[in-house]
Amino acid sequence: MSFSNKKHLTLLAFAALAISGTAYAQETPDTAKPQSVQGKVTIEQDKRIDMLVDAKKEMFRNNEATMYRIQIYNGTLKEANETLKTFRETFPEWKADISFELPNYKVRVGRFRTRLEADRKLMEVKKEYPNAFLLEPR
């Protein structure tokens, strides 16, 4: 290496050290922004979301979401109404309702806290409705 190249290399190394000593990406704790400067976030949402959250809270408060149910019919509205009427005559003490899930109406009966209780009632219901089955809680 010639003397000229060593001189340029030394000068370049000295310049790199001088620049790197003053340039860095992170802020030091002394230069950080004060803690009192904070941003403000505004959330805008549809009011129906609050209604859905309240409905879900109410559902869990009544334990409806954690209950076992028995489905005895799945089909048209006319036959669902007839099945519901017949069921209420046979089992007047039981809760029963019709729900709609595309594309069919479903007749669901009972609300049971435990699987054992639900299985016992299912055996009783199957005597009249052989296609009945147990629905697990969500």
N, CA, C and O of each residue as an XYZ file, in Angstrom:
552
protein
N       0.837     -1.170      0.000
C       0.000      0.000      0.000
C       0.882      1.233      0.000
O       1.909      1.292      0.677
N       0.471      2.177     -0.747
C       1.281      3.396     -0.797
C       0.914      4.319      0.344
O      -0.101      4.139      1.018
N       1.753      5.301      0.542
C       1.546      6.245      1.626
C       0.256      7.031      1.416
O      -0.427      7.363      2.385
N      -0.085      7.333      0.167
C      -1.290      8.093     -0.172
C      -2.537      7.303      0.188
O      -3.500      7.860      0.715
N      -2.518      6.008     -0.095
C      -3.667      5.156      0.236
C      -3.839      5.044      1.744
O      -4.967      5.058      2.236
N      -2.725      4.931      2.496
C      -2.804      4.854      3.951
C      -3.365      6.154      4.517
O      -4.121      6.141      5.488
N      -2.992      7.266      3.908
C      -3.457      8.577      4.363
C      -4.972      8.701      4.149
O      -5.689      9.177      5.030
N      -5.458      8.267      2.966
C      -6.898      8.321      2.676
C      -7.672      7.369      3.591
O      -8.755      7.705      4.069
N      -7.119      6.195      3.829
C      -7.768      5.210      4.688
C      -7.850      5.715      6.126
O      -8.878      5.539      6.781
N      -6.801      6.329      6.619
C      -6.782      6.877      7.970
C      -7.775      8.021      8.091
O      -8.503      8.115      9.080
N      -7.805      8.878      7.102
C      -8.742      9.999      7.100
C     -10.191      9.501      7.061
O     -11.049     10.042      7.758
N     -10.459      8.499      6.268
C     -11.800      7.917      6.174
C     -12.207      7.266      7.500
O     -13.349      7.433      7.928
N     -11.320      6.542      8.151
C     -11.609      5.912      9.433
C     -11.871      6.964     10.500
O     -12.798      6.815     11.296
N     -11.074      8.023     10.531
C     -11.268      9.097     11.500
C     -12.619      9.777     11.291
O     -13.309     10.076     12.265
N     -13.012     10.029     10.032
C     -14.302     10.665      9.724
C     -15.458      9.753     10.145
O     -16.459     10.235     10.674
N     -15.332      8.449      9.917
C     -16.384      7.501     10.294
C     -16.563      7.468     11.804
O     -17.693      7.428     12.290
N     -15.466      7.484     12.554
C     -15.541      7.509     14.009
C     -16.159      8.810     14.513
O     -16.953      8.790     15.454
N     -15.819      9.898     13.923
C     -16.340     11.201     14.352
C     -17.838     11.289     14.099
O     -18.583     11.788     14.942
N     -18.281     10.807     12.944
C     -19.716     10.854     12.609
C     -20.505      9.875     13.468
O     -21.597     10.204     13.931
N     -19.970      8.675     13.687
C     -20.716      7.678     14.465
C     -20.835      8.068     15.925
O     -21.760      7.616     16.600
N     -19.955      8.871     16.423
C     -20.036      9.330     17.800
C     -21.169     10.314     18.025
O     -21.666     10.428     19.146
N     -21.587     11.022     17.001
C     -22.658     12.015     17.152
C     -23.991     11.544     16.586
O     -25.024     12.131     16.906
N     -24.002     10.525     15.773
C     -25.243     10.051     15.148
C     -25.663      8.714     15.754
O     -24.910      7.743     15.692
N     -26.881      8.656     16.350
C     -27.438      7.408     16.856
C     -28.957      7.515     16.762
O     -29.512      8.613     16.752
N     -29.617      6.369     16.695
C     -31.054      6.347     16.421
C     -31.908      6.462     17.668
O     -32.998      7.031     17.608
N     -31.457      5.949     18.781
C     -32.279      5.939     19.974
C     -32.113      7.238     20.751
O     -31.064      7.881     20.738
N     -33.199      7.587     21.425
C     -33.133      8.755     22.286
C     -32.611      8.319     23.641
O     -32.887      7.207     24.091
N     -31.887      9.158     24.265
C     -31.433      8.869     25.624
C     -32.529      9.298     26.580
O     -33.386     10.093     26.195
N     -32.538      8.806     27.807
C     -33.581      9.202     28.752
C     -33.639     10.718     28.965
O     -34.706     11.253     29.266
N     -32.496     11.425     28.811
C     -32.492     12.879     29.000
C     -33.284     13.583     27.907
O     -33.953     14.583     28.166
N     -33.207     13.051     26.665
C     -33.833     13.734     25.535
C     -35.216     13.184     25.201
O     -35.858     13.674     24.272
N     -35.690     12.178     25.935
C     -37.007     11.591     25.667
C     -38.100     12.616     25.943
O     -37.914     13.550     26.723
N     -39.245     12.425     25.288
C     -40.375     13.335     25.494
C     -40.894     13.207     26.916
O     -40.863     12.112     27.479
N     -41.363     14.278     27.504
C     -41.902     14.188     28.863
C     -43.122     13.274     28.908
O     -43.848     13.149     27.922
N     -43.342     12.638     30.053
C     -44.437     11.693     30.216
C     -45.801     12.361     30.122
O     -46.784     11.688     29.815
N     -45.892     13.641     30.372
C     -47.190     14.315     30.378
C     -47.764     14.491     28.985
O     -48.955     14.776     28.852
N     -46.962     14.331     27.942
C     -47.451     14.474     26.576
C     -47.981     13.119     26.124
O     -47.203     12.199     25.874
N     -49.299     12.994     26.017
C     -49.914     11.739     25.618
C     -50.947     12.015     24.536
O     -51.503     13.111     24.455
N     -51.195     11.009     23.708
C     -52.184     11.135     22.657
C     -53.578     10.841     23.169
O     -53.752     10.355     24.286
N     -54.562     11.135     22.350
C     -55.953     10.883     22.698
C     -56.558     10.014     21.608
O     -56.435     10.318     20.422
N     -57.213      8.932     22.012
C     -57.828      8.007     21.064
C     -59.337      8.097     21.215
O     -59.862      8.000     22.324
N     -60.026      8.280     20.113
C     -61.477      8.315     20.122
C     -61.976      7.125     19.308
O     -61.604      6.950     18.147
N     -62.828      6.304     19.939
C     -63.379      5.128     19.259
C     -64.828      5.411     18.913
O     -65.633      5.743     19.783
N     -65.150      5.278     17.644
C     -66.524      5.442     17.194
C     -67.003      4.077     16.716
O     -66.375      3.447     15.865
N     -68.131      3.627     17.278
C     -68.665      2.335     16.886
C     -70.178      2.411     16.786
O     -70.814      3.303     17.348
N     -70.726      1.479     16.076
C     -72.170      1.399     15.900
C     -72.833      1.110     17.243
O     -72.341      0.286     18.015
N     -73.932      1.776     17.521
C     -74.634      1.596     18.801
C     -75.205      0.185     18.942
O     -75.460     -0.268     20.058
N     -75.408     -0.511     17.827
C     -75.936     -1.872     17.880
C     -74.944     -2.841     18.515
O     -75.340     -3.886     19.032
N     -73.657     -2.501     18.479
C     -72.657     -3.363     19.113
C     -72.903     -3.415     20.614
O     -72.824     -4.483     21.220
N     -73.202     -2.260     21.221
C     -73.513     -2.238     22.652
C     -74.753     -3.069     22.952
O     -74.813     -3.749     23.976
N     -75.751     -3.018     22.055
C     -76.962     -3.820     22.250
C     -76.634     -5.318     22.210
O     -77.164     -6.091     23.008
N     -75.765     -5.722     21.286
C     -75.370     -7.123     21.185
C     -74.599     -7.574     22.424
O     -74.816     -8.678     22.925
N     -73.712     -6.733     22.910
C     -72.944     -7.073     24.107
C     -73.884     -7.229     25.300
O     -73.736     -8.161     26.090
N     -74.854     -6.313     25.434
C     -75.822     -6.410     26.534
C     -76.668     -7.679     26.430
O     -76.945     -8.334     27.435
N     -77.076     -8.021     25.198
C     -77.874     -9.236     24.999
C     -77.063    -10.484     25.376
O     -77.592    -11.415     25.983
N     -75.796    -10.492     25.014
C     -74.953    -11.646     25.353
C     -74.761    -11.739     26.865
O     -74.799    -12.836     27.422
N     -74.556    -10.616     27.530
C     -74.423    -10.631     28.996
C     -75.690    -11.175     29.638
O     -75.624    -11.968     30.576
N     -76.843    -10.749     29.133
C     -78.120    -11.214     29.678
C     -78.290    -12.715     29.458
O     -78.783    -13.430     30.331
N     -77.879    -13.178     28.288
C     -77.991    -14.595     27.971
C     -77.147    -15.426     28.940
O     -77.605    -16.460     29.426
N     -75.930    -14.986     29.222
C     -75.081    -15.724     30.137
C     -75.548    -15.560     31.580
O     -75.341    -16.455     32.400
N     -76.171    -14.433     31.899
C     -76.705    -14.237     33.246
C     -77.813    -15.248     33.519
O     -77.939    -15.757     34.633
N     -78.615    -15.534     32.496
C     -79.709    -16.506     32.634
C     -79.246    -17.936     32.378
O     -80.055    -18.862     32.438
N     -77.979    -18.130     32.097
C     -77.390    -19.443     31.821
C     -77.991    -20.128     30.597
O     -77.891    -21.348     30.464
N     -78.609    -19.365     29.706
C     -79.189    -19.987     28.510
C     -78.107    -20.499     27.574
O     -78.311    -21.496     26.881
N     -76.977    -19.843     27.545
C     -75.920    -20.240     26.619
C     -75.208    -21.498     27.072
O     -74.555    -22.164     26.268
N     -75.322    -21.831     28.332
C     -74.611    -22.994     28.850
C     -75.549    -24.152     29.167
O     -75.193    -25.042     29.940
N     -76.723    -24.152     28.590
C     -77.705    -25.202     28.846
C     -77.748    -26.193     27.682
O     -77.546    -25.832     26.522
N     -78.014    -27.433     28.027
C     -78.255    -28.465     27.014
C     -79.700    -28.342     26.555
O     -80.590    -28.033     27.348
N     -79.926    -28.586     25.266
C     -81.277    -28.561     24.706
C     -81.494    -29.835     23.901
O     -80.539    -30.509     23.515
N     -82.759    -30.155     23.652
C     -83.112    -31.308     22.824
C     -83.855    -30.784     21.611
O     -84.818    -30.028     21.737
N     -83.401    -31.191     20.437
C     -84.089    -30.794     19.203
C     -84.959    -31.955     18.753
O     -84.483    -33.078     18.584
N     -86.265    -31.662     18.557
C     -87.188    -32.745     18.188
C     -87.677    -32.641     16.748
O     -88.223    -33.602     16.206
N     -87.478    -31.455     16.112
C     -87.961    -31.318     14.735
C     -87.091    -30.328     13.980
O     -86.522    -29.396     14.548
N     -87.010    -30.568     12.662
C     -86.260    -29.704     11.759
C     -86.970    -29.744     10.414
O     -86.991    -30.788      9.763
N     -87.558    -28.619      9.981
C     -88.272    -28.623      8.698
C     -89.071    -27.355      8.474
O     -88.610    -26.257      8.783
N     -90.284    -27.513      7.928
C     -91.112    -26.366      7.550
C     -91.774    -25.725      8.771
O     -91.882    -26.337      9.833
N     -92.208    -24.486      8.592
C     -92.850    -23.752      9.684
C     -94.172    -24.398     10.083
O     -94.480    -24.503     11.270
N     -94.947    -24.826      9.103
C     -96.245    -25.431      9.393
C     -96.079    -26.680     10.265
O     -96.762    -26.831     11.278
N     -95.184    -27.556      9.874
C     -94.970    -28.790     10.644
C     -94.289    -28.497     11.982
O     -94.514    -29.210     12.961
N     -93.465    -27.462     12.029
C     -92.831    -27.084     13.296
C     -93.888    -26.631     14.297
O     -93.823    -26.987     15.474
N     -94.863    -25.847     13.834
C     -95.950    -25.408     14.714
C     -96.787    -26.590     15.203
O     -97.180    -26.645     16.369
N     -97.053    -27.535     14.300
C     -97.820    -28.724     14.689
C     -97.045    -29.570     15.704
O     -97.615    -30.069     16.675
N     -95.752    -29.723     15.468
C     -94.905    -30.495     16.385
C     -94.857    -29.831     17.751
O     -94.942    -30.508     18.776
N     -94.722    -28.508     17.772
C     -94.685    -27.769     19.031
C     -95.991    -27.922     19.807
O     -95.990    -28.120     21.022
N     -97.104    -27.828     19.080
C     -98.417    -27.970     19.725
C     -98.566    -29.370     20.337
O     -99.005    -29.513     21.479
N     -98.199    -30.389     19.571
C     -98.287    -31.762     20.058
C     -97.364    -31.988     21.253
O     -97.735    -32.649     22.224
N     -96.168    -31.434     21.167
C     -95.214    -31.604     22.258
C     -95.742    -30.964     23.547
O     -95.650    -31.560     24.620
N     -96.290    -29.763     23.441
C     -96.812    -29.069     24.629
C     -97.993    -29.808     25.250
O     -98.217    -29.716     26.457
N     -98.748    -30.537     24.437
C     -99.838    -31.347     24.984
C     -99.281    -32.572     25.719
O     -99.813    -32.979     26.752
N     -98.215    -33.149     25.180
C     -97.618    -34.346     25.776
C     -96.766    -34.015     26.999
O     -96.802    -34.732     27.999
N     -96.002    -32.930     26.919
C     -95.103    -32.516     28.009
C     -95.412    -31.067     28.391
O     -94.644    -30.171     28.041
N     -96.498    -30.818     29.089
C     -96.904    -29.437     29.367
C     -95.961    -28.664     30.293
O     -95.966    -27.433     30.278
N     -95.167    -29.349     31.084
C     -94.298    -28.663     32.046
C     -92.960    -28.224     31.440
O     -92.195    -27.515     32.093
N     -92.676    -28.626     30.228
C     -91.386    -28.337     29.592
C     -91.427    -27.032     28.813
O     -92.464    -26.653     28.269
N     -90.308    -26.358     28.765
C     -90.164    -25.179     27.908
C     -89.853    -25.671     26.504
O     -89.049    -26.584     26.314
N     -90.500    -25.056     25.528
C     -90.268    -25.435     24.127
C     -90.433    -24.202     23.259
O     -91.246    -23.327     23.559
N     -89.654    -24.132     22.173
C     -89.775    -22.995     21.268
C     -89.347    -23.387     19.862
O     -88.747    -24.436     19.627
N     -89.681    -22.505     18.950
C     -89.305    -22.680     17.542
C     -88.250    -21.634     17.224
O     -88.395    -20.462     17.570
N     -87.186    -22.072     16.560
C     -86.174    -21.121     16.094
C     -85.970    -21.339     14.601
O     -86.255    -22.411     14.067
N     -85.474    -20.307     13.946
C     -85.247    -20.389     12.510
C     -83.758    -20.287     12.235
O     -83.108    -19.312     12.614
N     -83.230    -21.296     11.578
C     -81.854    -21.286     11.094
C     -81.917    -21.740      9.653
O     -82.409    -22.827      9.350
N     -81.419    -20.904      8.774
C     -81.530    -21.196      7.343
C     -81.177    -22.645      7.055
O     -80.151    -23.106      7.556
N     -81.915    -23.357      6.322
C     -83.175    -23.014      5.673
C     -84.392    -23.575      6.415
O     -85.487    -23.594      5.853
N     -84.234    -24.025      7.648
C     -85.312    -24.745      8.330
C     -85.706    -24.125      9.662
O     -84.968    -23.352     10.273
N     -86.910    -24.504     10.079
C     -87.384    -24.176     11.428
C     -87.066    -25.366     12.321
O     -87.153    -26.520     11.900
N     -86.694    -25.065     13.566
C     -86.308    -26.134     14.484
C     -87.112    -26.000     15.765
O     -87.294    -24.900     16.287
N     -87.593    -27.134     16.268
C     -88.300    -27.148     17.547
C     -87.321    -27.699     18.571
O     -86.851    -28.832     18.469
N     -87.029    -26.862     19.563
C     -86.087    -27.243     20.615
C     -86.788    -27.168     21.955
O     -87.576    -26.259     22.216
N     -86.487    -28.138     22.794
C     -87.207    -28.253     24.060
C     -86.232    -28.396     25.223
O     -85.097    -28.845     25.062
N     -86.714    -27.996     26.404
C     -85.956    -28.161     27.632
C     -84.741    -27.261     27.733
O     -84.235    -26.743     26.738
N     -84.291    -27.091     28.957
C     -83.036    -26.402     29.260
C     -82.440    -27.143     30.459
O     -82.962    -27.079     31.571
N     -81.346    -27.838     30.207
C     -80.777    -28.715     31.224
C     -79.360    -28.266     31.562
O     -78.562    -27.947     30.680
N     -79.067    -28.248     32.858
C     -77.749    -27.788     33.307
C     -76.664    -28.837     33.110
O     -75.519    -28.490     32.817
N     -76.999    -30.102     33.265
C     -75.978    -31.146     33.172
C     -76.274    -32.103     32.023
O     -77.414    -32.250     31.582
N     -75.229    -32.735     31.564
C     -75.369    -33.713     30.476
C     -76.182    -34.917     30.946
O     -76.964    -35.475     30.176
N     -76.005    -35.314     32.191
C     -76.732    -36.465     32.735
C     -78.241    -36.209     32.734
O     -79.023    -37.061     32.314
N     -78.632    -35.044     33.203
C     -80.051    -34.688     33.224
C     -80.612    -34.650     31.801
O     -81.714    -35.136     31.547
N     -79.851    -34.074     30.886
C     -80.294    -33.976     29.496
C     -80.437    -35.354     28.854
O     -81.398    -35.598     28.124
N     -79.495    -36.251     29.116
C     -79.565    -37.606     28.551
C     -80.785    -38.367     29.064
O     -81.423    -39.101     28.309
N     -81.105    -38.196     30.330
C     -82.289    -38.867     30.896
C     -83.569    -38.376     30.230
O     -84.442    -39.169     29.879
N     -83.671    -37.067     30.061
C     -84.867    -36.497     29.425
C     -84.923    -36.868     27.947
O     -86.007    -37.063     27.398
N     -83.763    -36.968     27.300
C     -83.729    -37.356     25.892
C     -84.317    -38.752     25.703
O     -85.058    -38.987     24.748
N     -83.995    -39.677     26.600
C     -84.566    -41.034     26.505
C     -86.082    -40.989     26.628
O     -86.787    -41.742     25.956
N     -86.577    -40.118     27.477
C     -88.026    -39.968     27.660
C     -88.667    -39.380     26.398
O     -89.731    -39.831     25.972
N     -88.025    -38.385     25.810
C     -88.560    -37.717     24.611
C     -88.500    -38.642     23.402
O     -89.391    -38.603     22.554
N     -87.476    -39.464     23.308
C     -87.309    -40.350     22.144
C     -88.443    -41.363     22.016
O     -88.648    -41.914     20.935
N     -89.180    -41.618     23.089
C     -90.325    -42.522     22.995
C     -91.386    -41.935     22.073
O     -92.049    -42.673     21.345
N     -91.552    -40.611     22.097
C     -92.537    -39.934     21.246
C     -91.913    -39.389     19.956
O     -92.565    -39.350     18.912
N     -90.649    -38.971     20.038
C     -89.954    -38.367     18.897
C     -88.625    -39.095     18.700
O     -87.602    -38.670     19.238
N     -88.631    -40.194     17.929
C     -87.450    -41.022     17.795
C     -86.242    -40.334     17.156
O     -85.110    -40.776     17.354
N     -86.464    -39.267     16.397
C     -85.365    -38.579     15.739
C     -84.772    -37.457     16.604
O     -83.889    -36.730     16.149
N     -85.241    -37.314     17.820
C     -84.733    -36.253     18.704
C     -83.274    -36.494     19.030
O     -82.812    -37.632     19.101
N     -82.555    -35.391     19.229
C     -81.148    -35.499     19.618
C     -80.770    -34.346     20.533
O     -81.475    -33.341     20.617
N     -79.646    -34.510     21.215
C     -79.176    -33.564     22.211
C     -78.285    -32.503     21.558
O     -77.422    -32.818     20.739
N     -78.508    -31.260     21.931
C     -77.659    -30.157     21.469
C     -76.716    -29.757     22.597
O     -77.152    -29.510     23.721
N     -75.447    -29.696     22.298
C     -74.431    -29.306     23.276
C     -74.462    -27.785     23.463
O     -74.789    -27.061     22.523
N     -74.127    -27.293     24.657
C     -74.033    -25.839     24.827
C     -72.873    -25.279     24.028
O     -71.900    -25.982     23.754
N     -72.977    -24.006     23.653
C     -71.915    -23.374     22.856
C     -70.781    -22.929     23.720
O     -69.801    -22.378     23.218
